[in-house]
Amino acid sequence: MESLPNLELLIRLLENYMFEVDGVIAVAICDREGLIIASQNREKDDKESESVIGAISAFIDRYIDKIKNEYQTQSNFFNITSMEDKKLAYCSMGEHSILTTIADPTTTNNELKVYSEHIAGKVELILDGYENVSIEIPEIIRVLSKTREGKLPIGKYTAKLILTGDFKVGKTSLIRRFTENNFLESYISTIGVEISKKSIVMNQDTHVNFVLWDIGGQMSQMAPYRKRFYEGANAAFIVIDRTREGNLESIEKWYDDIKQSVPANIPIVIVGNKSDLKDAILIGENEIKATAKELGFHSIMTSAKTGENVNEAFLYIAYRFIEKA
């Protein structure tokens, strides 16, 4: 069993999940053997509450062997099944836990998938012992959850995504976390540009193949070359370091730089990185949101070190690209 602070954090995370999704009746976190670690439900009456938790326990007992057999070599999975007048979803985003949700049948599958994967990812970070995990649900998750299944265009799409921002803000680390799911403590400055690739499966019929351009943050030295790097971009991240004083002001500078070379109105997301360094943060989330809103962008707080909200950022920019395709 986790220490009390972690248990409290898990319960608050589940409460936020239920607050965000009206159709969620109950939710539980269990380990890979089916033991419930934390749970929440909407029933206030003790007997009704016990009944709901009993239903979750029965579901887990019934499906845990099937889950272990089907996903024994997978740490990440999501599935939905219908039972009588309810939907039951189970999701894992790591090796430690399975998030189980009982929902009203009116709750869309997409809503359950987007929120389940986001919450399950947070659960894994907490169970891994990270103390500075944000339990707030980003606006981007709300947007993604409202996309309508079956409405995305069918096919495989290729998108050039440029990552801009000052040197040492974590652009390379974000890409490494997204593509390889790892993090290096050592820092090597990107000189010029580095290009990598990663695909995102939006649904069974829609795939986005990202070509990721990690553009060096040396503003003046690289100015003569960046136009070539920007050309043909379909989307962009402007990354800032939340622990660096004055880095918020760099957003407009990089946006102006992009506009000079990319005439199209491409989707742009402001990424506030290094959010795990709570004691060192100098740029608040509300400040970043205000700047993003002023420019007409979305924003998201990430940590390349822990992986927090990294996949969500790339998933959102993929959706925005597909929406314009």
Buried (B, 14 or more C-beta within 10 A) or exposed (E): EBEEEBBEBBBEBBEBBBEBBEBBBBBBBBBBEBEBBBBBBBBEEEEEBEEBBEBBBEBBEEBBEEBEEEBEEEEBBBBBEEEEEBBBBBBBBBEBBBBBBBBEEEBBBBBBBBBBBBBBBBBBBBBEEBEBBBBEBBBBBBBBBEBEEEEBEEEEBEBBBBBBBBBBBBBBBBBBBBBEEEBEEEEEEBEEBBEBEBEBEBBEEBBBEBBBBBBBBBBEEBEEEBEEBBEEBBBBBBBBBBBBEEBBEBBEEBBEBBEEBBEEEBBBBBBBBBBBBEEEBBBEBEBBBEBBEEBEBBBBBBBBBBBBBBBBBBBBBBBBBBEEE
